[in-house]
C-alpha cells in the first residue's frame, strides 16, 4: 500500500498526463477524439451500470453508467454490444453509412414520455459533449445534468422510480430518422440548456431516450476543461497534500495511507488543486 503523498505526486502524475482535453484515453479514441463502441475492450473499460440500490451515480463505477428504462415492472437495462448494427443515412437498419457497435437504449412507451433507456456520463469538467446516434424514427430525447454526486434518479423502487432529480437541460425531437451527430453542450442550438453542462467542476449528464423506437448510441466525445497540472501541485513540495472525494470527505494526506477506488477526486496541495479521474 503506497502513502497517499506518493500516489498523489507520483502515480497521479501519470494520470495527469492522461488527463488531457479528451475525457477518454488517447489510445481509445479516433483522430477526431471520438470513443466508438466498436470493441468489447472499450465497452468493458468505459461502460457499466449506475447504482440501482440507491438510484445514484456509482462513484466507484465506469465513466459511462447505464440507467434502466423507467417502465414498471421490467425496468430493462440498456445494453452495449460491439456487433449491434445501427441505422444508416437512409433511415434503415444496416443502410448506407451505418455504424456497427452501440449502446442500445430501450424505446419509450409514448412520445415525449422520456421513460426509455438512458445513460450517465461522469465528467471531471466539461467544455464540449457530442454523441453520434441513429434511429429508424425521428429522435426524441431528454438531457439532464447535475453537479451533485448524490443526486438520485428516483426514490421508490417498489412501485417504480420517480422522475429524475437531475435538472432538465434540454429536450428535442429535431433529429430525423437515420444517423445524427449531436452537440449536447451547444448553448446556441435553440433549446434551453442548463449552465451546469459546460462546467469547470465535476458534472454528471444523463441522456434518456424519448423515441418510440430503439435508439443506438454509437460514439461519444467529451472535451474537458484543463485545470492546474499535477506538475504545478508537485512543485510546492512544502505544502501539505490532501485527497478529497467530491462530497468533501478527506480520503488521505501526506502522512496517511489510503486506497482510492475508481472515481473522481480533488487533489490539493497548499492553495493549488486538481481534479483527477481514477480509472
Secondary structure, DSSP 8 states (H G I E B T S, - for coil): --BHHHIIIIIHHHHHHH-SSBSS-GGGB-TTS-EE--SHHHHHHHEEE-BTTTTB--TTS-SEEEE----TTT----EEEEEEE-B-TTSSBT-TT--EEEEEE---SSTT---S-EEEEEES-BSEEEEEEEESS-EEEEEEEES-TT-BS-S-TTT---S--SEEEEEEEEE-SEEEEEETT-TTSSS---TTSSBSS-EEEEEEE-SSS-EEEEEEEEE----S-HHHHHH-TTS-EEEEETTS-EEEETTSB----SEEEEEEETTEEEEEEE-
